[in-house]
């Protein structure tokens, strides 16, 4: 027998054992069970919704896009460089380019505040910087 077919036997057995998904002649019982499962997702059905994964990933992508790292440019970098300079961590010119000098200033600042010193201006570091 094919190994793929043998691997599906336990799955098919389980699928027919669950009342909401079994294919029996008693269709009214299946509709009630399926309705109960759909109405009460908190009772024993702890599976995550597929859309929750997409929302979670979108949230993380949004956080990554707001973080400033080496190579970032713009007004946000200028503002961060200015704040670092006012506190004495950044000594170079404020040019709006997140380079290695900016990164080392960020690491010094993060160490002084007890943050994880990764050289990335994320939301926690930016909040501490203000």
JOWOGI-V760288 format. One record per backbone hydrogen bond with DSSP energy under -1.0 kcal/mol. NH is the residue of the N-H (numbers start at 1). CO is the residue of the C=O. If there is no record, write none. Layout:
nh: <NH,NH>
co: <CO,CO>
//
This chain:
nh: <6,7,8,12,13,14,15,16,18,21,27,30,31,32,33,34,35,36,37,38,39,40,44,46,55,56,57,58,59,60,61,62,63,64,65,66,68,71,72,74,78,79,80,81,82,83,84,85,86,87,88,89,90,98,99,103,104,105,106,107,108,109,110,111,112,113,115,118,121,122,126,127,128,129,130>
co: <2,3,4,8,9,10,11,12,14,18,25,26,27,28,29,30,31,32,33,34,35,36,42,44,51,52,53,54,55,56,57,58,59,60,61,62,121,98,69,96,74,75,76,77,78,79,80,81,82,83,85,84,84,72,97,99,100,101,102,103,104,105,106,107,108,109,110,116,68,120,122,123,124,125,126>
//
